[in-house]
Amino acid sequence: MSGAALAIEIVVVFFLALFLLHRYGDFKKQQRMVLFGTLLAWYLCFLIVFILPLDVSTTIYKQCTLDHKPRLPTASPLPSNHTMPNMSITPTKSAPTPCYKPWSYIPDGIMPVFWRVVYWTSQCLTWLLLPFMQSYARSGGFSISGKIKTALIENAIYYGTYLLIFGSLLIYVAVHPKLRLSWYELQTIGITAANTWGLFLLVLLLGYGLVEIPRSYWNASRHGHLLIKTYFKASKLMTEKVDAEENLEDVMEEVRKVSECIKYNHPTRKFVDTILRKCPLDYQEKMGRNMDDYEDYDDKQSTYPTEKSLVKLHKQVIYAVQRHNRTRVQWQILLQQAVHLEDVSKNEISSSHSFVHSFPPSEPRGWFSRYVYTPTVEWYWECQLKRWCYRLLSVLLALFSVAVVWSECTFFSTRPVLSLFAVFIQLAEREYNYLYIEVACFITIFFLCTCVYSTVFRIRVFNFYYLASHHQTDAYSLQFSGMLFCRLTPPLCLNFLGLIHMDSAISHQDKQQTAYTSIMGSMRVLSFIANGFYIYYPILIVILCIATYFSLGTRCLNLLGFQQFMDDSEMTSDLIDEGKELIRREKRKRQRIEDGENRRREWKERYGNPREEHAARNRNSHEMKETSYSDSVTSSSSRQAKYSRSAGRSERDCVELLQDAEPLDFNAETLTDEPLDSESSRHVGGRYLSMSSSRSRIFDDV
């Protein structure tokens, strides 16, 4: 089993990172370099989290072998008049060592090389490559050289800040009389600077996650609270959706003007064609119908847009299309959640103990739903068991959060040992229970990573950084999340090793160091960071947890004008009522569509076969007549359709009244000149910057 556990975890972690990337990214449309960079960043961070428990168990085994190393007994001095008999002396056998190799033992020499490759690759990604790829992907340039130039200009201030911080630490070491500058110490300074920045952000995110994750599961067990919060989200999302649609309309209007201004033989027409390919398909068709390709451009005209303005327009189109698609998909998902929660509320008071859905599932039921997850089982799970499971999980997570907060405030105390995680690991170390050590380490570090990473996935910086599930995350946000993961994971692992007293730079114990801490160098090069900031700064997590528990950040954002969900706010009540009305309107619309589909299905079952036979019998006889007639009336019918709005509207109203006696809701989106069949006129999502169809070069249209 030597090295087998390491190989298995490397493969498992790869598929885990691939699954998460598939959930948030889009393998079919997004550019390969964006996906590869994000996948590599996530994969390396998850590797550190999963492999570190194996490193801890291997280090404990090595410490055990050093403590129980056999030694020859020393001979006692003999008196001077004592004569030795003529006999051979056999050395005394030492007691057998109780140490044994763990099942996941990793041979010597593998872990140091593995950690160096993983750590330095992740650091190069987060500090050099991913920031450059972010600016490259967000650029609206039309050539590789233009995008590279834009990326270098945007990152000049970014890289200058790094040099300033590193230079300050370098001057401190150079002036210090007891320190000598060497390559090893310069490397340690760079690692210390990166970990200090990561620890500063780590405590902020961890303080939020330790409180919010247990509270979120407790609130999930309260169906009424979850339903009104869904109404609140629906109201806010509808506002964002309308704003995204209006923004898209404005940008498409600018694109139309530019497309009509720049003719087919203009030198910058190829840039306009690139912009048009990023627009939704229905807008492309409308703009294509209005083009007059026979007109040449006038060289004397000086009002043509410049290449710089086209680059700016290209960037606006990418952002507007991606935001419109994201809000549209999120609205459909939120609508399904609201309908499901309303179904749960209705079935809770039902005496039949059989779960009834408001709308039948779109897909046919599989064998699992027919034989295992039956309506009765679904009722007991959704209405009875699920809430208690969530409450139990919430209590367990809350206890774990309290243990983490206590350990963060006391991990620097080695005599007595106050950190709870250090106590558990040391008890298992005495019994050499390596499996328990690995499981305890994995659960602890997994909980810490869940608190930090979930906050990264929940956080939203306006509309520039937003991780949206169901393949709706743009390239910029994916790469930004990879940068955050690479910066947060190394200090998080060092903090975990400090909690279990496996970091000698913090615990000041003469013990065998892990291979992971060996690549970090001695943090004592900068004593004010190792003995001050690394020890006392994590205590601030108590203040952050208290602030999160009382929702101080939410209240501050609400005072600044950002609507947040608060139970005692009048604005929240208004938004809940608005969201409830929006969900009710969408349900009525969906119900009318379902009724229409059912009536068409019944009509087809009753009269479908005779109608098809009659149509097939007359198709051949009328084919030539229809063809000639359609050619003659195409031009006249197209002109007449423009002026037939009133007739089409009245006829449409008659059909709607025949389908459903319920009065129709007013919707401004339905006031169009299109035919009754709304499926053919549905907006089709366009492509954004990282979804270009061009695959000739890996950096084209990232």
C-alpha positions, 0 to 999 in steps of 0.5 A: 500500500506504499504510495497507493493512497496518494495515487488514489487521492490524486485521481479522486481530487481531479474528478471532484475539481472537474465536477465543480467546474462543470457545475459552474462553467460551460465546457461546450462554449467557454474557451479551453484556456480559461477552463484549463487555468481554473481547473488547474487552480482548483485541483491544486488547492483541493490536492493540498487539502486532501493530501495534508492528512497523509503527510501528518500521519507519516510525520507522526510515524517518523517522530515515533521511530526517532523516539523509540530508536534502539540504543546500546546500554552503557556499561557500569564501571568496574572496581580496579581489583576485579578481574574479568572472567574469560567469557564473551559479552553479548549486547543486551537486546533493546525493547522492541519498538511499538511503532508500525507503518500506517496503511497510507505511509508515503516513502521518503523523498516523495512528499517534499518534491510533491509539495514544492511542485504543487505550492509553486505552481499554485503561486505562479498561477495566482500571482502571475498567470491568472491575473493576466488571463483575467484581463485578457479574457475581459478585454474587448480587443480584436487581436491577440496583440491588442488583448495582451497590451490591454492586459499588461497595462491593467496589471501594471499597478497590480504587479507594482503593489507586489513589488512594493510589499516585497521590497519593504520586507527586503529592506527590513531583512537587509537592515536587520543586523542578525539576518543575512540575505541569501536565496533561502531567506529571500524565498522565505520572505516571499512565502511569508508575504503571500501567507500574511495576505492570505491569512488576513483574508482567511480570517474574514471569510472564516469568521463569516462561514463559521456562523452562516453555515450552521444558521443556513441549515437551521433556516432551511429546516423552517419552510415558512422562513425559506419560502418568504426568503425565496419571495424576497430573492424573486423580487430582487432577481426580477429587478436585476432581470429587467435591468439586464434586458434593458441594458441589452436593448440599449447595447443592441441599439448601439450595435445596430447603429454601428452596423448600419454606419459601417458598410461591408467594404469598410476596413473596420467591418471585420470588427463589426462582424466579430461584435455581431457574432457575440449578439443573440441570434434574434438580434443578428437576424434583425440587423442582417435584414436591415443591411444594405450591402450594395452601398459603399462607404464614403472616404470623405465621411469623418463620423465613422467609429474608431477602433477604440470605440469598437473595442469598448462596444465589444466589451459592453456586448460581452458583458450585457449578453452574459448578464442577460443569459445568467439572470434568465436562467437564474429566474427559471431556477428560482421559480422552480424552487418557489413552486416546490416550497409552496407544494411542501407548504400545501402538502404539510396540512394534507391528510393523504400522506402522499406528495402532490405536485402542482405541475407534473415533472417534465421528464418521465419518472424513472425506476427510482421514483416508481419503486423507491422514492414514491409519493408517500416516501417523498411526503415523509421526507419533505414534510417530516424527516428533512427538517429534523435532519437539517436541524441535527446537522445544524447543531453538529456544525454549530458545535464544530464551529465553537470548537474551531473558535476556541482552538483559534484563540488558544492554539499557541498554548502548548503547556497546558494544551488548550486546543481541542484538535491538538488534544484529540490528535495527541491522544490518538498519537499515543495509541498510534491510531493512524486511521483516526488521525487521518480521519480527524485531520481530514474532517477538521480541514474539510470543515475549515475549507467548507467555511472558507470556500462556501463564502467565496462561492456566496460572495458577490462583488456587484456584477464583476465577480459572481459564481453562478451555478448551472454553467452561468459563471463567466470567465472572469469570475472563474479565474478570480475564484481560482486566484482566491483559492490559491491564495487562501489554501496555503495559510489555511493549511498552516493555520490547521497545522498550528491548531494541532501543534504540528508547526514548530514555528508557532508551537516552538516544540522540538518535533519532527516537521511535516513535509509541507512546513519544510517548503515554507522555510523558517517563519522565524526569519520575520519574528514580528510576523511569526510570533505576533501576527500569526498567533494573535490575529486569528483571535479576531475571529471571535469579533467577526463571528459575533458580528455575523451572528447579529447580522451587523454587515447586513444591517450596514448594507441595508442602511447604505441602500442595498436591500438585504433580507431582514425580518424587521424591515418594512422594505423587506415586507414590500419586496416579499409581497412583490415577489409573491405576486410575481411567483403567482403570475408566473404560475398562472402563465405556466398553468395556461401553457400546461392546459394548452398542451393538454388540450392539444394532446387530447385533440391529437389523440382523438382526431390526429390520425384521420387528419394526418391521412387526409393531409397526406392524401392531399399533399401531392395534389396541392404541392405544385399549386401551393408552391406557385401561389406562395411565390406570387404572394410572398411580397404582398403578404410581407407588406400586409403583415406590417399593418395587421396588428389590430386584426392579429391582436383581436384574433389572438385574444379570442383564442386566449379566451377560448383556452382559459376563462381566467383573465390574462395578466398584463405583460409588456413583453407580450405586446409584440407584432409577432404571431401567436406561436411564442416558441418560434420567437423566443430569445436565443442566448448569444455567445459572450467573450469566452464562448466564441465559436472560433477555435483556430487558436487557443487565445482567440476570443478567450 
